[in-house]
Amino acid sequence: MSVLLRVFAGMWLLLLASTPALSAAPPAVVLTPGLSAPDLRPAIRYRLVAAGEQAGIPSLEGLRAVEYRSTQFGRSGEEVVGTFRLANASDEPGSWILTTGRGLVNDFSLYRSIDGGPLERIFTNRDSEALGRSLADYQAIAVPVDLGPGQSATYVFRLRDNISLWMPFAVRETGAFQRERRLNVALVAGIVGGSVMLILINALVFAGTGRREFLWLSAAELAFAFNTLYAEGYTTILWLYRWPLFAELFGEYTRSAFGLLMVQFGRSFLRTRTTHPRLDILLRGLIGLGFAVMVAATLHIAAGVFPLMAVHQFGWLYLLATSFAMLWLGILGLRRGPIFIPLFAAWTSMAIYIGYMTLAISGAFPGLPVRWHWVGPVGLFECVMASITLVLHLRALQTERLQAERRASAALLEKLALSEEAARLADDRARALLDVRARDRTIEATAHDTRHVLHALNSAVHFGRGARNAGTADLLALLEASARHLEDILASSVSSGGAERRFLALAVCDPARTVRGLGEIYAPIAERAELALEVRAAAPAAALIDEALFGRVVSNLVNNALKFTPAGRVEVDCDCDEGLLRIRVRDTGTGMAADQLCWLNDNAGHSGDADPGIGLGTGWRAIREIVSLMHGTYFIESGPTGTEVTVLFPNPVADGTTPAAITDLAALAPDVAFVDFERRADPVTGLRAIVMVADDARAQTRIASAALSEVLLVRPLCREMLDHPYVRGAAKIPAARALSTS
């Protein structure tokens, strides 16, 4: 045996002397039949090929050992030459498989020398037929190693690649190699199958929801499936080895498509167009760069416009940029709620993997091991997590939809209840209107019958004047005043029943006359109660009031004062001052209850009903309604020694009147129709308000006017009538124009 070894060494030295290219023998890797070889890295020697060095059998001078476990020979784009030696130390022949662990390299040639014999080329990927046989048999670049007992073989390789000079040479026992390839085939098939299932699921969800982000995710998963096949060196390379340039650049299409589709998915899913418009502009630019990578690859294949190395670098930089964009989108999604946690985890893992692989395969950090097969699990994990996020998002949308439906159902039930309540209220209103109409008919009938009594009373006064004497003069005056007041009450009560109780018959009159007439009516009542009634009215002055309603206010005030004054006196004062008509009634009665006094003062100028517990009578309810209707107010002072009530009414004619005709008023208020009561049959259309004008405010006039308008102006007319606040409100006359009487 020692003699054979010496002969073998001598032949090897002779071969080295005759072949300058093999200047130094590398350490041999001892192979054992039936077992795979140990790590080849310690036995490999290599050097970088200088620019312009002739292709073919390379020179092996200046070789060095591989420094890193990653079997990284240099940076992408460089060219390297190397050698290693395999020896069968057994007495039996053996068969193994030498594999590169990669399926695609730009330029790869493999030479072999058996037992120191001459080098012969056994493989080059320039030979498409040889590459096709290798891929068909092994699904990677691989060649058989057959060594007899004690036989050795020296392998020399020449390698150049634009993506990575990582080349994990390995020698596997044939059975072990086939098992590894089947395991890898199963892994890739599972990844591709899982991607296809995710594509189908997303397509089904899109068909059911119409959400376009599912389409983008499906397209991204399809690009990922093709890239997995390409990266692992399987079916895609088997199809494309006849066109090596397209096969080399096919990865740029799949990686760029995956990146831009995932960015588009993030845009659509997070609605960045509306939620983050500035970021959306950057993302659209990133999608445009992805298309630019594809265009550059196409132009290189068609016409060699761009350098191949530049296309590869551009493609990897783009993939790195999209990974960070996906990571940022994941952070934005995480801020929106916990359902985005799977999406954040998916894009974080993908960003870390892409960044790591970019550094590892480029050779910038040759100590980093290349984990090429991680692309499948990481990509599949990313797609699964993105799909889980979509499912959670759909669940949230479904929950929101159910909540919205419940809210809508509750709203419908509430609306139904409101409709039922509205129907009930409508029935109540109809019944109330019937009651009101019945009351109105009763009032009208009562008024009609009361007019007979009033007519008889006026007739008695008329005939009594003919036989007037000293004993009957006061009685006739009392009867005449009572008849006049009764007619005012009757007229105002009947007309107030129309137009929802909003009606005034305004006339320029002497309020002192009305107050003195009421004093004559209540004087016998005060005398019978042994009370002193003193009525003081200023010199004759003009006031713009509804005389009938004004008389009712004064009557109720005097009546209340007499009713609640057991002894003493009642004083009534009437005067006009500073644009106001003032009525003051003082008594020496017991005073008002504190809760009544506070409520009446706090609600002066309003006509709302008081709490029944306060105990306001009919008189005060009438006073408050009339004061509110005439835009007046009041204030009350009351104590143990008596009560003083002061009522104020606006009086635009306090400083005088400016006579006017209907045409003058119409010129001042062009949007108002001033209708003469005597010609009220004339058609009035297209105007905002109607104001009736008549010669008197008797009951019949008031009733007819209240059916057409909210206000009646009694002649003689004056411009100041338009300045009354009730007229301005009823006729919608702006105050500035109404005050302009020039």
Secondary structure, DSSP 4 states (H G I P E B T S, - for coil): -HHHHHHHHHHHHHHHHH-TT--SPPPEEEE-TTS----SGGG-EEEEPPTTPPSSSPP-TT-EE--STT-B-S-TT-EEEEEEEEEE-SSS-EEEEEE-S-S--SEEEEEEEETT---EEEEETT-HHHHHHHHHHHSSSEEEEEE-TT-EEEEEEEEE-SS--B---EEEEHHHHHHHHHHHHHHHHHHHHHHHHHHHHHHHHHHHH--THHHHHHHHHHHHHHHHHHHHTSHHHHHHTTSHHHHHHHHHHHHHHHHHHHHHHHHHHHTHHHH-HHHHHHHHHHHHHHHHHHHHHHHHHHH--S-HHHHHHHHHHHHHHHHHHHHHHHHHHHHH-GGGHHHHHHHHHHHHHHHHHHHHHHTSSTTSPP-GGGHHHHHHHHHHHHHHHHHHHHHHHHHHHHHHHHHHHHHHHHHHHHHHHHHHHHHHHHHHHHHHHHHHHHHHHHHHHHHHHHHHHHHHHHHHHHT--TTTHHHHHHHHHHHHHHHHHHHHHHHTTSGGG--EEEEEE-HHHHHHHHHHHHHHHHHHTT-EEEEEEPSS--EEE-HHHHHHHHHHHHHHHHHT-SSSEEEEEEEEETTEEEEEEEE-S----HHHHHHHHHTTT--PPPPGGG---HHHHHHHHHHHHTT-EEEEEEETTEEEEEEEEE-TTTT---B--HHHHHHH-TTEEEEEGGGTTS---S-SEEEEEES---HHHHHHHHTT-SEEEESSPBGGGGGSHHHHHHHT--HHHHH---
